[in-house]
Amino acid sequence: MTPEHFITTNAALIAPPLVPEIQLYLATEVVPLWRATEDELEKIGVPPPYWAFAWAGGQALARYILDNPDLVRGKQVLDIGSGSGLVGIAAAKAGAAHVLAADIDGHAIAAIRLNAAANDCAIAVTQDDVIGLPGAWDIILVGDLFYERPLAERLLAWLEPMAVPALLGDPGRNYFPKDKVEKLASYEVQTTRDLEDREIRQTGVYRLMRGD
């Protein structure tokens, strides 16, 4: 089964609660899709389907970008750990000159392409691990990536010295750098207890402060 077939078979085009302007292939029920992916994992090595959920941090960041399009209009944008592509699609809709969506999961890459097409957006994709690499970006967008320590540490070590601004969407993950950011906005994001520990997550959008 191709990634595209897997996605269109196991997910449906729906709009995330906080970003009704955008439609994504998302899981309508969490457990069946996760089990389907586990079955696939035994056969072809499919990773957990993070692409199938509009995580709270990504929803908040996408909402903020759509409401403040000047942040990305005419700019070169990197959406790192893109997952479903939600944040990158928001940037494209807000008028970014070029959006690169990066995710190391091949199924996420397929999902981003399908979702971009569903929203009539042109987005470049890469499965390369871009953390640590140079790039000609004007702004970097990070939606909900501070859920594990090694990834959080790698991200900060890369982003802090950069002159390029980084905007972060986060609902209070364990490894979010609270002492290194400036809060820009706050949203109440509807979620599900299958994914989170509550049905509404207070979620912020932040600007990462530059390191010395």
Stockholm file with secondary structure:
# STOCKHOLM 1.0

chainA/1-212         MTPEHFITTNAALIAPPLVPEIQLYLATEVVPLWRATEDELEKIGVPPPYWAFAWAGGQALARYILDNPDLVRGKQVLDIGSGSGLVGIAAAKAGAAHVLAADIDGHAIAAIRLNAAANDCAIAVTQDDVIGLPGAWDIILVGDLFYERPLAERLLAWLEPMAVPALLGDPGRNYFPKDKVEKLASYEVQTTRDLEDREIRQTGVYRLMRGD
#=GR chainA/1-212 SS CCHHHHHHHHCEEECCTTCTTCCEEECSSHHHHHHHHHHHHHHHCCCCCGGGSCCHHHHHHHHHHHHCGGGTTTSEEEEETCTTSHHHHHHHHTTCSEEEEECSCHHHHHHHHHHHHHTTCCCEEECSCCTTCCCCCSEEEEESCCSSHHHHHHHHHHHTTCSSCEEEEESCCTTCCGGGEEEEEEEEEECCTTTSSSSEEEEEEEEECCCC
#=GC SS_cons         CCHHHHHHHHCEEECCTTCTTCCEEECSSHHHHHHHHHHHHHHHCCCCCGGGSCCHHHHHHHHHHHHCGGGTTTSEEEEETCTTSHHHHHHHHTTCSEEEEECSCHHHHHHHHHHHHHTTCCCEEECSCCTTCCCCCSEEEEESCCSSHHHHHHHHHHHTTCSSCEEEEESCCTTCCGGGEEEEEEEEEECCTTTSSSSEEEEEEEEECCCC
//
